[in-house]
């Protein structure tokens, strides 16, 4: 069927684009809007590495206890601030929800940063009103952060009454798309398994509206191509698909569109989970999903539609992020060792584009269960959040497809790390520890290494 990568370009405000994606600095902003930067045109997917370690830990050297309190292990010269802990009062006096997860940073007009953060909670009651489902405890909070003083200045609920808001993604038009990692509800009249939109400039809880045309399935993350307005969606199941939503009007997702699933050209029902070679391009085509909002008890109802038409299968697709003209996604349990894969999808004009394996882990000490992902605006390198057994880390991947360690908890806490996102100028890296729930802001000599 016809490919729609040539969809009309959405109206993108330049400041909002930089704020909403955090993909590149002002020098490369115009190039970024045109598709990709010349500096990183090759991209990580051009590497042919499979378990290759970056020299000198990505140029940063070994991790060590960092200031001010030694809670984190970071490379020499890096420091951090902790804020937004579970239970701390927000602006309205209500406690900050727990289970911090996906997140993005946006630049505000006054120079502060706005962070929209997911909370992967389920039952127990909505933490704000209005709510989509009064019995559902998930949603998002928005925080204002002063990057000069490195401190939190405001926080408030911004979406309530959803379930298991795991990840999502920023949009070029200044909003955060938050995804429910579920298919079922809480025995209420409100079905779950949808994507919701939170405007960055909202100053309180928004009216939750499920975007049903974008699919009802076990969502994880999204990434938006700013050149076309197409939204790429991941599915967190053992057998999962990679989807794209082609909107009727780019930038206005509520007006509907067409949901499709990725397939490998001339290889119907392709299995990416094992037997893959890093750096080998796979030609892509897209198959239509006829019923994106199935009234069914089968959590794989959408996946099965795409699979029947030849769609490819992945092993638990989680994080997704746009950068340098490509979409990067993590397959949490993909690969011959089941330890995780990083994939790059690159659109190619009117064709279906191509899929490339960037990195596949062969050793849990190098990478285990990559979850959230983001692209560095400084270098085009990748930051991966682990959600494996034992202690988790932030790992980096160079533009040559080499792995290295960047951050870890200096404690016995084995909670997953999540929500890695850079400030639009690349100076601050934010990430979450899901339990007991805290957000960190990290600064330091980024230019000395691969991020």
C-alpha positions as CSV (number, residue, x, y, z in Angstrom):
1,X,0.0,0.0,0.0
2,X,1.1,3.6,-0.5
3,X,3.8,4.9,1.9
4,X,3.1,8.3,3.6
5,X,6.5,9.5,4.7
6,X,5.9,12.4,2.3
7,X,3.1,13.8,4.5
8,X,2.9,17.6,4.7
9,X,5.2,19.2,7.2
10,X,3.5,20.3,10.4
11,X,3.6,23.9,11.5
12,X,6.6,23.8,13.8
13,X,7.5,26.8,16.0
14,X,11.3,26.8,16.1
15,X,11.5,27.5,19.9
16,X,8.9,24.9,20.6
17,X,10.7,22.4,18.4
18,X,13.9,22.8,20.3
19,X,12.1,22.7,23.6
20,X,9.8,19.8,22.8
21,X,12.5,17.4,21.5
22,X,15.8,18.4,23.1
23,X,17.5,16.9,20.0
24,X,20.1,19.5,19.0
25,X,21.5,22.9,19.9
26,X,20.7,26.2,18.2
27,X,23.6,25.9,15.8
28,X,22.1,22.7,14.2
29,X,18.4,23.6,14.7
30,X,17.6,24.5,11.1
31,X,19.5,21.4,9.8
32,X,17.5,19.3,12.3
33,X,14.2,20.6,11.1
34,X,15.3,19.5,7.6
35,X,15.8,16.0,8.6
36,X,19.3,15.2,10.0
37,X,22.5,16.9,10.9
38,X,25.6,16.7,8.7
39,X,27.8,16.0,11.7
40,X,26.0,12.7,12.5
41,X,24.6,11.7,9.1
42,X,26.2,8.3,9.4
43,X,24.4,7.6,12.7
44,X,25.0,4.9,15.2
45,X,23.3,2.3,13.0
46,X,26.2,2.4,10.6
47,X,28.4,0.6,13.1
48,X,28.9,-3.1,12.8
49,X,29.4,-3.7,16.5
50,X,27.9,-6.5,18.6
51,X,28.9,-6.2,22.2
52,X,31.8,-3.8,21.5
53,X,33.0,-1.6,24.4
54,X,33.9,2.1,23.8
55,X,37.5,2.9,24.7
56,X,38.1,4.7,28.0
57,X,34.5,4.3,29.0
58,X,33.3,6.5,26.1
59,X,36.0,9.1,26.8
60,X,34.8,9.8,30.3
61,X,37.0,7.4,32.3
62,X,35.7,5.3,35.3
63,X,32.7,6.0,37.4
64,X,33.2,7.3,40.9
65,X,31.1,8.8,43.8
66,X,29.9,12.2,42.7
67,X,28.9,15.3,44.6
68,X,27.1,16.6,46.5
69,X,26.2,13.5,48.5
70,X,27.6,10.6,46.7
71,X,24.2,9.1,45.8
72,X,25.3,8.6,42.2
73,X,28.4,7.1,40.5
74,X,29.4,9.4,37.6
75,X,32.5,10.1,35.6
76,X,35.0,12.6,37.0
77,X,33.8,16.2,36.8
78,X,30.1,15.5,36.8
79,X,27.7,16.6,39.6
80,X,24.0,16.2,40.2
81,X,20.9,17.6,42.0
82,X,18.1,15.4,43.4
83,X,14.5,16.6,43.5
84,X,10.8,15.7,42.9
85,X,10.8,12.8,45.4
86,X,7.7,10.7,45.9
87,X,5.6,12.3,48.7
88,X,7.0,15.8,48.6
89,X,4.2,18.4,48.4
90,X,3.3,19.9,45.0
91,X,2.0,23.4,44.4
92,X,-1.6,22.4,45.3
93,X,-0.4,20.7,48.5
94,X,-1.0,17.2,47.2
95,X,1.9,14.7,47.5
96,X,4.1,13.9,44.5
97,X,2.9,10.5,43.1
98,X,5.4,7.6,42.9
99,X,6.8,5.3,40.3
100,X,8.5,7.9,38.2
101,X,9.1,6.8,34.6
102,X,9.3,8.4,31.2
103,X,10.0,12.1,30.9
104,X,11.0,15.0,28.6
105,X,12.5,18.4,29.1
106,X,11.2,21.6,27.4
107,X,12.5,25.1,27.4
108,X,10.1,27.8,28.8
109,X,10.1,31.4,27.7
110,X,11.5,32.6,31.0
111,X,14.6,30.4,30.7
112,X,13.4,27.7,33.1
113,X,12.8,24.2,32.0
114,X,9.6,22.3,32.1
115,X,9.8,18.6,32.8
116,X,6.7,16.5,32.1
117,X,7.0,13.2,34.0
118,X,5.1,9.9,33.9
119,X,3.9,7.9,36.9
120,X,3.5,4.2,36.3
121,X,0.8,3.7,38.9
122,X,-2.3,1.6,38.6
123,X,-5.1,1.4,41.2
124,X,-5.8,3.4,44.3
125,X,-7.6,6.5,43.0
126,X,-6.7,9.4,40.8
127,X,-4.3,11.9,42.3
128,X,-6.0,15.0,40.7
129,X,-9.1,16.1,38.9
130,X,-10.3,16.1,36.2
131,X,-9.5,12.4,35.7
132,X,-10.0,9.9,32.9
133,X,-10.9,7.2,35.4
134,X,-11.4,8.1,39.1
135,X,-10.1,4.7,40.2
136,X,-6.8,4.9,38.2
137,X,-3.7,6.3,39.9
138,X,-1.4,6.9,37.0
139,X,-0.8,10.1,35.1
140,X,1.8,12.9,34.7
141,X,3.2,15.7,36.8
142,X,4.9,18.8,35.4
143,X,7.9,20.4,37.1
144,X,9.6,23.8,36.5
145,X,13.4,23.6,37.0
146,X,15.9,26.5,37.1
147,X,19.0,25.2,35.2
148,X,21.2,28.1,36.4
149,X,20.4,27.5,40.1
150,X,20.0,23.7,39.5
151,X,16.8,23.6,41.6
152,X,13.1,22.8,41.4
153,X,10.9,25.9,41.5
154,X,7.4,24.4,40.9
155,X,5.5,21.2,40.4
156,X,1.9,20.2,39.9
157,X,-0.4,17.4,38.5
158,X,-0.9,17.7,34.7
159,X,-2.9,14.5,33.8
160,X,-4.7,12.0,36.1
161,X,-6.8,8.9,36.0
162,X,-4.8,6.8,33.7
163,X,-3.0,3.4,34.2
164,X,0.7,2.5,34.1
165,X,2.0,5.6,32.3
166,X,5.3,4.1,31.5
167,X,6.9,6.1,28.7
168,X,5.8,8.4,25.9
169,X,7.5,11.1,24.0
170,X,7.8,14.8,23.2
171,X,6.2,16.4,20.2
172,X,7.6,19.2,18.0
173,X,4.5,21.3,18.7
174,X,5.1,21.6,22.4
175,X,3.4,18.7,24.2
176,X,4.1,15.3,25.8
177,X,2.4,12.1,24.7
178,X,1.9,9.8,27.6
179,X,1.2,6.1,27.0
180,X,-0.7,3.5,29.0
181,X,1.3,0.3,29.3
182,X,-1.9,-1.8,29.7
183,X,-4.8,-3.1,27.8
184,X,-7.3,-3.6,30.5
185,X,-9.0,-1.3,33.0
186,X,-10.0,-1.5,36.6
187,X,-13.5,-3.0,36.1
188,X,-14.9,0.4,35.3
189,X,-16.7,1.8,32.3
190,X,-13.5,3.4,31.0
191,X,-11.3,1.2,28.8
192,X,-7.6,1.7,29.0
193,X,-4.6,1.1,26.7
194,X,-4.4,4.6,25.0
195,X,-2.2,7.6,24.3
196,X,-3.0,10.9,25.9
197,X,-1.6,14.4,25.2
198,X,-0.3,16.9,27.8
199,X,0.4,20.5,26.6
200,X,3.7,21.7,28.0
201,X,2.3,25.1,28.8
202,X,-0.6,23.6,30.9
203,X,-0.6,25.0,34.4
204,X,-2.8,22.4,36.0
205,X,-4.5,19.1,35.2
206,X,-5.8,18.8,31.6
207,X,-8.9,17.1,30.5
208,X,-7.8,13.6,29.6
209,X,-8.8,12.6,26.0
210,X,-7.8,9.2,24.7
211,X,-6.5,9.1,21.2
212,X,-8.2,6.0,20.1
213,X,-7.2,6.1,16.5
214,X,-3.6,5.7,17.6
215,X,-4.3,2.2,18.9
216,X,-5.4,0.4,21.9
217,X,-2.7,-2.0,23.0
218,X,0.1,-2.3,25.6
219,X,1.8,1.0,24.8
220,X,5.3,1.9,25.9
221,X,6.8,4.9,24.1
222,X,6.4,7.2,21.1
223,X,8.7,9.3,18.9
224,X,7.6,12.0,16.4
225,X,9.4,12.7,13.1
226,X,9.3,16.5,12.9
227,X,9.6,16.5,9.1
228,X,6.3,14.7,8.6
229,X,4.4,14.7,12.0
230,X,4.3,10.9,11.9
231,X,4.2,9.3,15.3
232,X,6.1,6.0,15.9
233,X,4.8,3.8,18.7
234,X,6.3,0.9,20.6
235,X,4.5,-2.1,22.2
236,X,5.8,-3.7,25.4
237,X,4.9,-7.4,25.0
238,X,7.0,-10.5,24.5
239,X,5.7,-10.5,20.9
240,X,5.3,-6.9,19.9
241,X,5.1,-4.6,16.9
242,X,6.6,-1.3,15.9
243,X,3.8,1.0,14.7
244,X,3.4,4.4,13.1
245,X,0.4,6.8,13.2
246,X,0.0,8.9,10.1
247,X,-2.2,11.8,11.2
248,X,-4.8,13.4,8.9
249,X,-3.4,16.7,10.0
250,X,0.2,16.7,11.3
251,X,0.3,18.2,14.8
252,X,-3.4,17.6,15.4
253,X,-3.6,14.0,16.5
254,X,-7.1,14.4,17.9
255,X,-8.4,14.6,14.3
256,X,-7.5,11.0,13.6
257,X,-5.3,9.3,11.1
258,X,-4.1,5.9,10.0
259,X,-2.3,3.3,12.2
260,X,0.2,1.0,10.5
261,X,2.7,-1.7,11.6
262,X,6.2,-2.2,10.3
263,X,7.0,-5.1,8.1
264,X,10.2,-6.2,6.3
265,X,9.9,-6.0,2.6
266,X,9.9,-9.4,0.8
267,X,10.1,-11.1,4.3
268,X,6.6,-11.3,5.7
269,X,6.3,-12.0,9.4
270,X,10.0,-11.3,9.9
271,X,11.4,-12.2,13.3
272,X,13.9,-9.6,14.6
273,X,14.3,-11.3,18.0
274,X,17.3,-13.5,17.2
275,X,19.8,-14.2,14.4
276,X,20.4,-10.5,13.5
277,X,23.5,-8.8,12.4
278,X,24.4,-5.2,13.5
279,X,24.7,-2.7,10.7
280,X,22.7,-4.8,8.1
281,X,19.9,-2.6,6.5
282,X,16.5,-4.2,6.2
283,X,14.1,-2.6,3.7
284,X,10.8,-1.6,5.4
285,X,7.2,-1.4,4.3
286,X,4.1,-0.6,6.4
287,X,0.8,-2.5,6.6
288,X,-2.5,-1.0,7.7
289,X,-4.2,-1.8,11.0
290,X,-7.9,-2.0,10.1
291,X,-9.3,-1.8,13.6
292,X,-6.9,0.3,15.9
293,X,-9.4,0.3,18.8
294,X,-10.6,-3.2,19.1
295,X,-13.5,-4.1,21.4
296,X,-11.8,-7.3,22.5
297,X,-10.4,-9.0,25.5
298,X,-7.3,-10.0,23.5
299,X,-4.4,-7.7,24.4
300,X,-2.7,-8.7,21.1
301,X,-5.7,-7.8,19.0
302,X,-3.9,-5.0,17.2
303,X,-0.6,-6.9,16.9
304,X,-2.4,-9.9,15.4
305,X,-4.0,-7.7,12.7
306,X,-0.6,-6.5,11.6
307,X,1.1,-9.9,11.9
308,X,-1.6,-11.4,9.7
309,X,-0.6,-8.9,7.0
310,X,3.1,-9.7,7.3
311,X,4.2,-7.4,10.1
312,X,7.5,-8.0,11.9
313,X,7.8,-9.2,15.5
314,X,10.1,-7.8,18.1
315,X,10.9,-8.8,21.7
316,X,9.4,-6.2,24.0
317,X,9.8,-2.8,22.4
318,X,10.2,-0.1,25.0
319,X,11.9,3.2,24.7
320,X,11.7,5.3,21.5
321,X,13.3,8.7,20.6
322,X,13.8,10.8,17.4
323,X,17.3,12.0,16.5
324,X,19.2,13.0,13.4
325,X,16.5,12.0,11.0
326,X,15.9,8.5,12.5
327,X,13.8,6.8,15.2
328,X,15.7,4.8,17.8
329,X,13.9,2.0,19.8
330,X,15.0,-0.5,22.4
331,X,14.0,-4.1,22.3
332,X,14.3,-4.9,26.0
333,X,14.7,-8.7,25.7
334,X,15.8,-9.1,22.1
335,X,18.9,-10.7,20.8
336,X,20.5,-14.1,20.8
337,X,21.3,-13.7,24.6
338,X,18.0,-12.1,25.3
339,X,19.7,-9.1,26.9
340,X,18.5,-6.4,24.6
341,X,18.8,-4.7,21.2
342,X,18.9,-1.1,20.0
343,X,17.3,-0.5,16.6
344,X,17.4,2.4,14.2
345,X,14.5,3.1,11.8
346,X,15.3,5.7,9.1
347,X,12.6,7.0,6.8
348,X,13.7,7.2,3.1
349,X,11.6,9.6,1.1
350,X,8.6,7.8,-0.5
351,X,9.9,4.4,0.2
352,X,9.2,2.5,3.5
353,X,12.7,3.3,4.8
354,X,15.1,0.9,6.4
355,X,15.6,-0.8,9.8
356,X,19.2,-1.3,11.2
357,X,20.4,-3.1,14.3
358,X,22.6,-0.6,16.2
359,X,23.7,-2.7,19.1
360,X,23.0,-6.1,20.6
361,X,24.1,-7.1,24.1
362,X,26.0,-10.3,24.6
363,X,27.0,-9.7,28.2
364,X,24.8,-8.4,31.1
365,X,27.7,-6.5,32.4
366,X,27.7,-4.4,29.3
367,X,23.9,-4.0,28.9
368,X,20.8,-5.7,30.3
369,X,17.2,-4.9,29.5
370,X,17.4,-1.5,27.9
371,X,14.2,0.4,28.6
372,X,13.9,4.2,28.0
373,X,16.2,5.8,25.5
374,X,17.2,9.4,24.4
375,X,19.5,11.0,21.9
376,X,22.2,13.4,23.1
377,X,21.9,16.9,21.5
378,X,25.6,17.3,21.9
379,X,26.9,14.3,19.9
380,X,24.1,12.2,18.6
381,X,25.1,9.4,21.0
382,X,22.4,7.4,22.8
383,X,21.6,7.1,26.5
384,X,19.9,3.9,27.6
385,X,18.1,3.3,30.9
386,X,18.4,-0.3,32.2
387,X,15.6,-2.2,33.8
388,X,17.2,-5.6,34.5
389,X,18.0,-7.8,37.4
390,X,20.4,-6.5,40.0
391,X,21.7,-2.9,39.9
392,X,20.8,-0.9,36.9
393,X,22.8,1.8,35.1
394,X,22.6,4.5,32.5
395,X,24.6,3.2,29.5
396,X,25.9,5.3,26.6
397,X,26.2,4.2,23.0
398,X,28.6,6.1,20.7
399,X,27.9,7.0,17.1
400,X,30.0,4.0,16.2
401,X,27.7,1.6,18.1
402,X,30.0,1.1,21.1
403,X,28.7,0.7,24.6
404,X,29.9,2.4,27.9
405,X,28.8,3.1,31.4
406,X,27.6,6.6,32.4
407,X,25.7,6.6,35.7
408,X,24.7,4.2,38.5
409,X,23.2,4.4,42.0
410,X,25.8,4.2,44.7
411,X,23.6,1.9,46.8
412,X,22.0,-1.5,46.9
413,X,18.8,-0.1,45.3
414,X,17.9,-2.2,42.3
415,X,15.0,-0.1,41.0
416,X,14.9,0.6,37.3
417,X,16.3,3.8,35.9
418,X,13.9,5.7,33.6
419,X,13.1,8.9,31.8
420,X,16.5,10.0,30.6
421,X,16.2,13.3,28.7
422,X,18.5,16.2,28.0
423,X,17.8,19.9,28.3
424,X,17.4,21.4,24.9
425,X,20.9,23.0,25.1
426,X,22.4,19.7,26.1
427,X,23.8,21.0,29.3
428,X,21.7,19.0,31.8
429,X,20.7,15.3,31.7
430,X,17.7,14.4,33.7
431,X,16.6,10.8,34.7
432,X,14.4,9.1,37.2
433,X,14.8,6.3,39.7
434,X,11.4,4.6,39.8
435,X,11.4,3.5,43.4
436,X,11.3,5.1,45.9
437,X,10.9,7.8,43.2
438,X,13.4,10.6,42.6
439,X,14.5,12.8,39.7
440,X,18.2,13.6,39.1
441,X,19.7,16.4,37.1
442,X,23.3,15.8,36.0
443,X,25.8,18.3,34.6
444,X,29.5,18.1,33.7
445,X,32.1,18.1,30.9
446,X,30.0,16.4,28.2
447,X,32.5,17.4,25.5
448,X,35.2,15.1,27.0
449,X,33.3,12.0,25.9
450,X,30.7,10.5,23.6
451,X,27.6,12.2,24.9
